[in-house]
Amino acid sequence: MANSKPTTQFIQNMKGNASRFYIFIIASILFLLFSIFTATSIGSVNIPMSEIFNSLFICSEQTVNSQCQINPIHHQIIWEIRLPRVLMALLTGAGLSITGAILQSVTRNPLADPYLFGISSGAALGAVIVMAAISTTTLSGTPISITVGALIGSTFSVLLMLTLAGRSAVHVERLLLSGIAVSFMLSAFTSMILYSSEPDTASTLLFWMMGSFSNSQWSELWMPASTLVFGVSLFIIYRRWLGAIQAGDEGALTLGIPVNQMRLFMLIICAAITAVLVAHVGGIGFVGLMIPHISRFIVGTQIHRLLFMTLILGGSFMIWVDVIARSLLDNQVLPVGIVTSAVGSLFFFVILKHRRPEA
């Protein structure tokens, strides 16, 4: 009887934590839906929410002019310009955020993200090589070639990082240092290509490298979406192994988990997701570094909760970043990477200030 009260208290705490988690998830999903509708409404032409709702759920292309009370031009703007852009921002934010969360979990380093490991630099180098080799007039018609180039570049960066760190990559610290070295080296090669390109091509590549959703189309959404779904499915399947590795290598090895192989496998999956996203929207930093920290603050460190919250918050965050990028200046669109870098820097200034030890 002496142990019944602590056991009952523990069960009540577990139920309370689960209830709070579901409340946070429902609230974040509602906020994501609100973000999608609001972002579709905001732009150089402001569209009422009622027209957006009618265009998405009630009206069709055949009934716009006859039965539905909606401006045909607004209907075209929603479906051909705004909605593909918003969905691409959602996929990009979710993908970069969850890769950052996975890398931070398997390396147990709070600063790990695709850029720190050189994955994004490799993907950008591969994509830039392909883009510089083809004419800018045919650039929009070769998304698959650019994606293949980004995949090859990210794979090369991973192999180079593992070569520097050692085949087994047992020491996480050495793996991180190798990633930083690879990132700087591949960024230097990318800068050299930009320097040697024609002025028009160089300006196009430079704007692309800073990240943008301006050219998003329906035909381009399937590849980031399918890659993200495939990667998230693997993360969910191996969530118990990821949680054990996050707790420590010794405990995971005791449970029979192949820690080194699992860490490399997750690194490859994250590299593939990052490469596909970089090929479509360019380089966007700080998202994979910042959103996982916010998610842990909200729902804790349990891997399954962290994955769901990171996906939703990352998508919502990137949607609003895109809204800021296209609304901050009149008749101009800022590169998304500039906004994320500014917000991310302020975020870490606040984190460092609050974690600063007292004198």
N, C-alpha and C positions, 0 to 999 in steps of 0.2 A: 504493500500500500504506500510505502514511502516514495516509490518511484513513479507512482501514478500521476502525481501533480506535475512534475517536470515533463513527463511524456505528453500529457494533455496540453501543456503550455507550448511544447514544441510543435504539436500538430496544429494548434491554433495559429501559431506564427507562420507555419508553412501555408496554411489556407489564406492567411492575410496577405502574404507575399504574392501568392498566385492571383488573388483578387486584384491587387494593385497592378500587377503585370497586365492583366486583361484590360483593366481600365486605361492604362497607358497605351496599349496597343490600339484599342478602339478610338481613343482620342487622337492618336497619331494618324490613323487611317482617315478619320474625318478631316483632319487638317490637310492631309494629302489631297483628298477630293476637293476641298476648298481651294487649295493651291492650284490645282489643275483648272478649275473653272475661272478663278481670278486671273491666272496667267493668260488664259485664252481670251479673256475680256480686255486686258490692258495692251495698249500698243499705240501706234500712230493714229489708228482709228479705234476708238473705244466702242465696244459692242456691249449692249445691255445683257445682263444675265439671262433674262427671259428668252432672248433670241438664241443665246448659246444653248440653253436647255432644249428649246424647240428644234434647233439644228441638229443636236446630238441624238435626241431620243424620239422625236415626233416627225419631223419633216424629212423628206427624201429629195433627191435631185429633181424628181418629176413633179412634186407637189409644192415646191418653194414658191412659184409664181402664182399658183391657183388657190390652194387651200390653206397654206401656212402663212401666218403673219410674220414674215421675216424678210429682211432686205436680201435680195439675191447676191449682192456683192458681199455682204457680211457672211452669208453662207459659204461663199467661195473662199473668203479669207480664213474662216474657221477651219475648213477641211483641207485646204491646199497649203496654207502657210502656218497658222498658229498651232493647230493640233499636232502635226508631225514634229514641230520644234519643241513643244512642251513634252511630248512623249520621249523624244531623244534626250532631253535634259533629265527626265526622270530616270531613264535607263542608265545614263552616264553617272549620275549621282549615286544611284543604288549600287552600280558595279564597282566604282572606285571606292566607295565606303566599305563594302563588304570585303573587298580584297585587302584593304587596310586592316580591317578587324581580324581577318584570318592571319595575316602576316604578323600582327602584333601578338596574337595568341600563340602561334607555333614557335615564335622566337622569344616570347615573353619580354619583348622590348616595346615600351610605349611610343617610341619614335619611329617604328617600322612602318613603311608604306611603299607602294610601288616605285616611287621616285628614289627613296633611300637605297633600294636594292638595285637601282639601275635599269629596272624593267621598262619604265616609261621612256628613259633616254634611248634604250635600244629600239623600242617600238617606233619612236619618233625618227631615229636615224634611218631605219628601214623604209618608213613611209616617205621621208624626204628624198631618199635616193630614187625611189620609184617616181615621185612627183616631179623631181628635177629632170628625170630622163624622158618624160613625155611632155607633150605640148600642153600649155595651160588651157587651150581651147577644148581639149579632150579630157581635161582633168575630171570634170563632173561625170564622165561616162565610164570611169575606170575604178569604181570603189572596191571591186574584188582584188584588182592588182595592188592597190594601196594596202588593203588588209593583209594580203599575202606578204608584202614587204614588211609590214609592221610585225607580223608573226615571226618572220625569219629574224628580224632585228631583235625582238624580245627573247627569242630562243638563243640567239648568239650571246646576248648579254648574260643570260642565266648560265650558259656553259662557261663563259669567260669568268664569271663570278665564282663558280664552283671550282674552276681550275686554280684560281688564286687562293681560294679558301681551303682547298684540299678536297679530295673525292668524297670523303665521308661527311664533311661539313659538320663535324661534331661540335666544334666550338662556335656558338652563336655569335660571339663578339667578332671573331675572325670573318664570319660570313657577312656581318654588317659592314665591317671596314672594307671588305672586298667589293661589296655593292656600291659603297660610296666612291671608291676608286674607279670602278667601271662606269658609274654615272658621269663623273667628270670627264673621263676619257671619251666616251661616246658623244657627249655634248660638244666636246671640242671638234670631233669629226663632223657633226651636224653644222656647227658654225663655219667650218671650212667649206662645206658644200654651199652654204648660203653666200659666203664671200665670193666664191668662184662662179656663181650663177648670174644670169642676166638680171638687170635691175628689176624688170617687171616680174620675173619668176621669183627673185629673192624677196620682193615685197609681199607677193602672194604666200610664199612659204612662211615668212616671218609672221604674218597675221594668222595663218593656220596654226602655227606652233603655240600661239597664245590662247587658243581655244575659242570655238564659236559654234553656235547651233544655227547659224543663218541659212545654211544651204540644206537643212534637213528635209528629207522627202520620205514618203511612205515606203518607197521601194528599198530604202536603206535601213529601215527599222528591224527587219527580220533577223539580220545577222547579229547585231548587239543583243536583241531579245533572246534569241535561241542560245547564244553563248552564255548569257547570264543565267538563263533557266538551267542549262546543263551544269554550270559551275555551282549554283546554289543547291541543286539536287545532290551533288557530290558532298557539299559541305554538310547538308542535313544527314545524309547517310552515315558519314564519318563523324558526326557531332560528338559521340561519346569518346572516340579516340582524341579528337581535338581538345575536349575538356580535360582529358587525362594529361595530355602534353602540356596544356596551359598550366596545370598544377605543378608540373615538374617532370623532368626526364626520368629520374630514378623511379618514381611511382609508376609512370607509364611503362617503363621497361619491366617492372615487376608484374604488371598485368599482361605482359606478353605482346605489347604494342611495338612494332618496328619503328622507333622514333625517327631515326635518320631518314629512312625511306619515306615515311609519312610526311616529314617536313619538306623533303624535296618534291614529293608529289603535289603538295599544296602550293609550293612555289611555282611549279609549272602551270597549274590550273590558274593561279592568280596572274601569271604572265600572259596566258592566252586571253583572259578576260580584258586585261589592261591593253593588250595589243589591238584587239578589235575596237575597243572604245577610242583609243588614240587615233587609229586609222580613220575614224568617222568624224571626230570632233576636235582633234588636236590635243595639245598638252594642257592639262588642267591640274594644278597642284593643290596641296593642302587638304583636299576633301577626304582622302583616305587616311589622313593623319588626325583630322579634327572630329569628324562625325563619330567614330568609334568611342572616343573619350566621352562625348556627350551621351551616347547610348549607355555606356557603363554607368554613368552618373544617374541615369533614369531607372534602368532595370537591373543593374548589377552585372556581374561577370559570368553568369551561367551562359554557356555558349549558344544554346538554342534561343534564349531570350535575346541575347546580344545580336544574333544574326537577323532576327525579324525586325527588331527596332532599328538596326543600322540600315537595312534596306529601305524602310519607310522614311526615316529621317533624312537619309542621303538623297533620296528622290525629291522630297519636299524642299530640302535646302538648295539643290541645284536648280529647281524650277524658279525659286525666288531670286537666286543669283542671276539667272538669265533675264528675269523681269527688271532687275536693277541695271543690268548691262545695257538693255535696250531702252531704258527710260531715263537714265541719269543725264544724258546729253541730248539736246535737240537735234534731230535729223542725223544722229550718229549712233553707232552701236559699238560699245566697248568690248574688247575681247574678254571672254568669261574668265580666263586665267588671271587677268589683272584684279578682278573683283574677288576671286577666291583667295588670291595671295594677300590682298589687303585685309580681308576678314580673318583669314587664318593667322596672320601675324598679330592682329589685335587679340585674337582668342588666346594665343600662347603667351602674350604679354600679361594678360589677366591671370592665366594659370600659374605662371612663374611668380607673379606678385603674391598670390594667395598661398603658394607653397614655400615662399621664402622663409627660412628659419628666423625666429626671433633673435634679436641681438641680446 
